[in-house]
């Protein structure tokens, strides 16, 4: 098992949770971004810097992720590709993307894009709050615990 992080847009507080979990639970965690990020020194933490461009980091994650891995992203199209590969995706608010919900979430995303471009809806999601961090941490812990037991 490995954790991959779509790190360009990942909130700092979520990265800090991931750093802690990676070191304490000894889970290889790789952040992928097109800009430089500071990652604590640990054999369980790594950083891959990709070139600039649309979806370059996403494409790298899709290429590297394997079945059984976890990808942290709020990018629903990326999550769809990850789920198709047999991996699991989790957003920073603690929502798991699964075979059962990803297509509906993609449709909702496209609808919201159309409404925004038509001026019917403005704005985006609310800022990440303490409840979101707790939900994320709980889902991450459940996933890591389950996968580590499966690997024993």
N, C-alpha and C positions, 0 to 999 in steps of 0.2 A: 504494500500500500504506500502511496505517496500522495501528498497534498500539493496541488498546483494553485497558484493565486494569480488571478487577473489583477495585477497590482496597481496599474495606473489610476484606477478609480476606486480602489479599495480604501475605505476609511482607516485612518491611523489607528483608531481604537481597536478595530478588527485585526489589523496587522499585529498589534501588541498581544492580543489574545492568541493569535496563531503562533507567534514567537514563543510564548509561554508554553503552549500545548506541545509544540514541536520538541522543545528541549525536555520538558518533564516526562512526556510519553514516548520520547525517542522515535519520532515520526519524521521522516524526510519531508521537508516542506520547501518548495521552490517558488519564489516570486518571479513573475515574468512581467516586464514593463519596457516601454520604449524611452523612458527617462531614468536617470540614475536614482537609486534608492539606497538608503543606509540599512543594512541588515546586520543584526548582532552576530558576532563570531560564534559559530557553533557547527559541529559536524552534521547537525540536522537541518541547518538552514543554508539555502543557496539562492542566488539571484542570477537571472538571465536577462541581459539587456538586448533587446531586439532593435532593428532599425525603425526609423519613423515611417509612418504610413498607416492607412486605413486597415484595421484588422490584423496587423502584423503580429502583435502579441497573441491575439485570439488564435490565429492560425498555428502559431508555435505551440500553444497549449494543446490544441486539437491533435497536432502531430505527436506530441510527447506523452499525453495522458493514455493510460491503459485501463482496461476493465478492472474494476475494484478500486481505482483511484478516486480521490475527491477533488473537485475543482471549485474554488471560491470565486464567484462572479455574480454581478447583478445584470449581466448582459444575457438576455433571454435567448437570442439567436446562438450565442456561444454555448449556453446551457443545453440547447436542443442538440447541437452537434455532439456534445459530451455524453448526453444520455443515449444517443444513437450508438456511441462507441461502447456502451456498457459500463460507463463510469457514472459517478453521482455528482450532481452539482448542488451547491448550497449558496444562497445569497447572503449578503451581510446582515440582513434582518432576520435570518434564521429559517427562511423558507427553503425546503428541499424541492428541487426540480426532479420530477420523476416521469416515467413513461406515461403514467396516468394523468399528469397535469400539464405537461410541457406544451402540448399542441394548443390547449385552451389558453394558456398564458401567452403564446405567440399570437393567437388571434386577437386577444385583448390588447396586446402591445400595438399591433397594426391598426386596430380601431382607434386607440388613443392617439397614435401618430396622425391619422386622418383627421380626427377632431381638432387636434392642435393646429395642424396646417390650415384647416378651415376656420380657425379663430374661435371655435366653439368652446374650447377648453384651453386654459393657460396654466403654466406652472408645472411642477413635477412632484415627486414624492416629498413628504415631510422630512426634515432633518432626522438623522439617526439618533435615537434616544436610548436611555438606559434599558428600557424594556427590550428594544431591538438587540442590544448587546447581549443581554441575558438569554434571549431566545436563540441567538446565534451560538453562544457558548454552550448551551444545553444540547442543541442539535449536533454541534461539532463533537462534543464529548460522547454522545450516543453513538455516532458514526465510528469514531476512533475506537471506542471500547468494543463495539461489535466486530470491527475488522481485525483488531488485535487478537481477539478470542478465536476468530476464524483461522488466523495464521498460525496459531499454536500447534 
